[in-house]
Amino acid sequence: MLYQPALAVDRHTATVGARRELRTRLLAAAVVAFVGVFLVYLLAVRTRWGQDFENAALAGARQHRDGTWYAEADRWLNRISAESFGLSLAVIGAVGLLRRRHLLAVCGVLAGLAAVVGARILKDVLPGRPVLGAPAGAGHAALQAPNTLPSGHAAAVMGLFCAAIIVVSGRWYVPVTLLGLPGAAIAGAATVAAHWHRLSDAVAADLLVLAAGLAGLAVVAQLGLVLPTRGETRSTFGQRLMYAFLICLATAALAVGAGYALRYHGSTTPSVRGDAAYWSSQALAVGAAVATAGAMLGVCRRLESVGQRPRRTLTIPDD
């Protein structure tokens, strides 16, 4: 009996330490993802070779305007509105309330909102796209185009997926992934196909959503609402199969994108270069989106939510 208070203090200290360590790791990962947004901007927007590749991809998209994918992509993107996004977030928040994870529901909704608002802010704050290689004596308007990075539509769809993963319990990961990942995976590719955005806009949107989701998890970790899973992470057969499929899909898409990129660099014919850059952008956009979704799933599956915020207790050891 004499040592029970001291043991309680040690247990409380260990819990607080684990919570802080989890918060620090999540924040560090969020910072890395956020820095990745600016690296994508610098490589794709502020370099000549990055601009040439994405301009060729847009030229290739124009070559495919007669195809059904262009019309379907344009029609699907037009369905992503403020109303549909807000309604989807409300449904996700309601799921969290039904689970009695009120602050976790707030975290998921705010993470989705932060991704879209952050995309809007970055689009206005980042400098415009310089037209590298413009002829001497060209006016200012010809030397710079408006910035389009990151894509708000890609951020909205991926933000909804990550918000849902944050809010639902682990047993629902497979159904939510099967329902939500297809839209999130093709959103970036659709913006390129419909001639709305460039590849870098979609990839930057994925990284921004990942940063927002990880930062939100860091906040609830600080509050003690999520904790690391105890012992080995136990996944069902369906979950393991889903993770393996996501890894294979992301790897295959990135490999196809890299293959078309090599074809783009090896060709001198404008039409072939445009077609290769277009399909490379399509595949890389899908691969980046699936990798982002897989990363968010990988983080969430190693966390467990608690019903309410732990109470702070003051333990006075016996003399």
C-alpha positions in Angstrom: 0.0 0.0 0.0 2.9 2.3 0.7 4.1 2.2 -2.9 0.8 2.4 -4.8 0.7 6.2 -5.1 4.3 6.2 -6.4 3.4 3.5 -8.9 0.4 5.6 -10.0 2.7 8.6 -10.5 5.1 6.5 -12.6 2.3 5.2 -14.7 0.9 8.7 -15.3 4.4 10.0 -16.2 4.9 7.1 -18.7 1.5 7.9 -20.3 2.3 11.6 -20.6 5.7 10.8 -22.1 4.2 8.4 -24.7 1.6 11.0 -25.5 4.2 13.7 -26.0 6.4 11.4 -28.1 3.5 10.6 -30.4 2.6 14.2 -30.7 6.2 15.1 -31.6 6.4 12.4 -34.3 3.1 13.3 -35.9 4.1 17.0 -35.9 7.5 16.1 -37.5 5.8 14.1 -40.2 3.3 16.9 -40.8 6.2 19.4 -41.2 7.9 17.1 -43.7 4.8 16.8 -45.8 4.2 20.5 -45.7 7.8 21.2 -46.8 7.2 18.8 -49.6 4.6 21.1 -51.0 7.2 23.8 -51.4 9.7 21.4 -52.9 7.1 20.4 -55.5 6.5 24.1 -56.2 10.2 24.8 -56.7 10.9 21.8 -58.9 7.8 22.0 -61.1 7.1 25.8 -61.2 10.5 27.5 -60.9 12.6 25.3 -63.1 12.7 25.2 -66.9 12.6 21.4 -67.2 9.7 21.2 -64.8 7.7 23.7 -66.8 8.5 22.0 -70.1 7.3 18.7 -68.8 4.0 20.0 -67.5 3.4 22.1 -70.5 3.9 19.1 -72.7 1.4 17.2 -70.5 -1.2 19.9 -71.0 -0.5 19.8 -74.8 -1.0 16.0 -74.6 -4.3 16.6 -72.7 -5.5 18.7 -75.6 -4.7 15.9 -78.0 -7.1 13.6 -76.0 -10.0 16.0 -75.8 -12.0 13.9 -78.2 -11.8 10.9 -75.8 -14.4 9.9 -73.3 -12.1 10.4 -70.3 -11.8 14.1 -71.0 -15.6 14.6 -70.9 -16.0 12.3 -67.8 -13.2 14.0 -65.9 -14.6 17.5 -66.6 -18.2 16.3 -65.6 -17.0 14.7 -62.4 -14.9 17.6 -61.3 -17.8 20.0 -61.8 -19.7 17.9 -59.2 -17.2 18.8 -56.6 -18.7 22.0 -55.1 -18.7 23.8 -51.8 -22.2 22.3 -51.1 -21.2 18.7 -51.8 -17.9 19.1 -49.8 -19.7 20.6 -46.9 -22.4 17.9 -46.9 -19.8 15.2 -47.0 -17.9 16.8 -44.1 -21.2 17.0 -42.1 -21.7 13.2 -42.6 -18.2 12.5 -41.5 -18.7 14.6 -38.4 -22.0 12.9 -37.6 -20.2 9.5 -37.7 -17.8 10.8 -35.1 -20.6 12.0 -32.9 -22.4 8.7 -33.2 -19.2 7.0 -32.0 -19.1 9.5 -29.1 -15.7 10.7 -30.2 -16.7 14.4 -30.3 -13.3 16.0 -30.4 -12.0 13.3 -32.8 -15.0 14.3 -35.1 -14.0 17.9 -34.8 -10.4 17.0 -35.7 -11.4 15.1 -38.8 -13.7 17.9 -40.0 -11.1 20.6 -39.3 -8.4 18.6 -41.1 -10.6 18.4 -44.2 -11.4 22.1 -44.0 -7.8 23.1 -43.3 -6.7 21.3 -46.5 -9.1 23.2 -48.7 -8.5 26.6 -47.0 -4.8 26.0 -47.0 -4.9 25.3 -50.8 -6.7 28.5 -51.4 -4.3 30.5 -49.2 -1.2 28.9 -50.9 -2.6 29.6 -54.3 -2.8 33.3 -53.5 0.4 33.5 -51.5 2.9 31.7 -53.7 4.4 33.7 -56.5 3.0 33.4 -60.0 4.3 30.9 -62.5 7.2 32.6 -64.4 7.3 31.9 -68.2 10.9 30.7 -68.3 12.5 31.2 -71.7 10.2 34.1 -72.7 11.7 36.2 -75.5 13.6 39.3 -74.6 11.5 42.4 -74.5 8.3 40.6 -73.6 5.9 42.4 -71.3 5.4 41.6 -67.6 2.1 39.8 -68.4 4.0 37.4 -70.7 6.7 36.7 -68.1 4.4 35.5 -65.4 1.2 33.4 -65.2 -1.1 33.1 -62.2 -0.2 30.4 -59.7 -2.5 27.3 -59.7 -0.7 25.2 -57.1 -2.1 23.4 -55.2 -5.4 22.1 -56.7 -8.4 22.8 -54.6 -10.5 20.0 -56.1 -7.8 17.4 -55.5 -7.4 18.7 -51.9 -11.1 18.6 -51.3 -11.5 14.9 -52.4 -8.4 13.7 -50.6 -9.3 15.8 -47.6 -12.6 14.0 -47.3 -10.9 10.6 -47.5 -8.4 11.5 -44.8 -11.1 13.0 -42.6 -13.1 9.8 -42.8 -10.1 7.7 -41.9 -9.4 9.8 -38.9 -13.0 9.6 -37.6 -14.0 5.9 -38.2 -12.8 3.0 -36.2 -10.3 0.5 -37.5 -12.9 -2.1 -38.5 -14.3 0.3 -41.1 -11.0 1.1 -42.8 -11.6 -1.4 -45.6 -15.1 -0.3 -46.5 -14.2 3.4 -46.3 -11.1 2.8 -48.5 -13.1 0.9 -51.1 -15.7 3.7 -51.2 -13.5 6.8 -50.9 -10.1 5.9 -52.4 -11.2 5.6 -56.1 -12.4 9.2 -56.1 -9.4 10.5 -54.2 -7.0 8.5 -56.5 -8.3 9.8 -59.8 -9.0 13.4 -58.7 -5.5 14.6 -59.5 -5.4 12.7 -62.8 -8.9 14.1 -63.7 -7.7 17.7 -63.2 -4.9 17.1 -65.7 -7.1 15.2 -68.2 -9.7 18.0 -68.1 -7.0 20.6 -68.6 -7.8 22.2 -65.2 -4.4 21.7 -63.5 -0.9 20.4 -63.8 0.6 17.4 -62.2 2.4 19.5 -59.5 -0.9 21.0 -58.5 -2.3 17.6 -57.7 0.8 16.3 -55.9 1.1 19.4 -53.8 -2.6 19.1 -52.9 -2.0 15.5 -51.7 1.0 16.5 -49.6 -1.0 19.4 -48.1 -3.9 17.1 -47.1 -1.4 14.7 -45.5 0.2 17.5 -43.5 -3.2 18.8 -42.3 -4.3 15.3 -41.3 -1.1 14.6 -39.4 -1.2 17.9 -37.7 -4.8 17.2 -36.6 -3.8 13.9 -35.2 -1.0 15.6 -33.3 -3.5 17.9 -31.6 -5.7 15.0 -30.5 -2.6 13.1 -29.4 -1.7 16.0 -27.2 -5.2 15.9 -25.7 -4.8 12.2 -25.0 -7.6 11.2 -27.4 -5.4 8.9 -29.5 -2.7 6.6 -28.2 -0.2 4.2 -29.8 -1.6 0.7 -30.1 -0.4 -1.6 -27.4 1.9 -4.4 -28.5 1.8 -5.7 -32.0 -0.6 -4.1 -34.5 -3.2 -6.8 -35.3 -4.8 -6.4 -38.7 -7.6 -8.5 -40.2 -6.9 -10.5 -43.3 -9.0 -7.9 -45.3 -6.9 -5.1 -43.9 -3.6 -6.8 -44.8 -4.9 -7.6 -48.3 -6.0 -3.9 -48.7 -2.6 -2.6 -47.6 -0.8 -5.0 -49.9 -3.0 -3.9 -52.8 -2.4 -0.2 -52.1 1.4 -0.7 -52.0 1.3 -2.7 -55.3 -1.1 -0.1 -56.9 1.1 2.9 -55.9 4.3 1.2 -57.0 2.8 0.2 -60.3 1.4 3.6 -61.0 4.6 5.4 -60.2 6.6 2.9 -62.3 4.3 3.5 -65.3 4.6 7.2 -64.8 8.4 6.9 -64.7 8.4 4.8 -67.8 6.4 7.4 -69.8 8.6 10.1 -68.4 11.6 8.3 -69.9 9.8 8.1 -73.2 9.1 11.9 -73.0 12.8 12.7 -72.4 13.9 10.3 -75.2 11.6 11.6 -77.9 12.1 14.6 -80.1 8.6 14.6 -81.8 6.3 17.2 -80.1 3.2 15.0 -80.4 4.9 12.0 -79.0 6.5 14.0 -76.2 3.1 15.5 -75.3 1.4 12.1 -75.3 4.1 10.6 -73.1 4.1 13.5 -70.7 0.3 13.3 -70.5 0.2 9.6 -69.6 3.1 10.1 -67.2 1.2 12.8 -65.4 -1.9 10.6 -65.2 0.0 7.7 -63.7 2.1 9.8 -61.3 -1.0 11.6 -60.1 -2.7 8.3 -59.3 0.5 6.9 -57.7 0.9 10.0 -55.5 -2.7 9.9 -54.4 -2.6 6.2 -53.5 0.7 6.7 -51.6 -0.8 9.6 -49.7 -3.9 7.5 -48.7 -1.7 4.6 -47.8 0.5 6.8 -45.6 -2.6 8.1 -43.7 -3.9 4.6 -43.3 -0.6 3.4 -42.1 -0.5 6.1 -39.4 -4.1 5.7 -38.3 -3.8 1.9 -38.0 -1.1 2.3 -35.4 -3.3 4.5 -33.2 -6.3 3.8 -31.0 -8.9 6.3 -30.0 -10.2 6.6 -26.4 -13.7 7.6 -25.5 -12.9 10.8 -23.6 -10.0 13.0 -22.7 -8.1 11.5 -19.7 -8.6 13.4 -16.5 -5.7 15.0 -14.8 -5.3 13.6 -11.3 -3.1 14.9 -8.5 -1.6 12.0 -6.5 0.1 12.8 -3.1 2.5 10.1 -2.1 2.3 8.8 1.5 5.0 9.8 3.9 
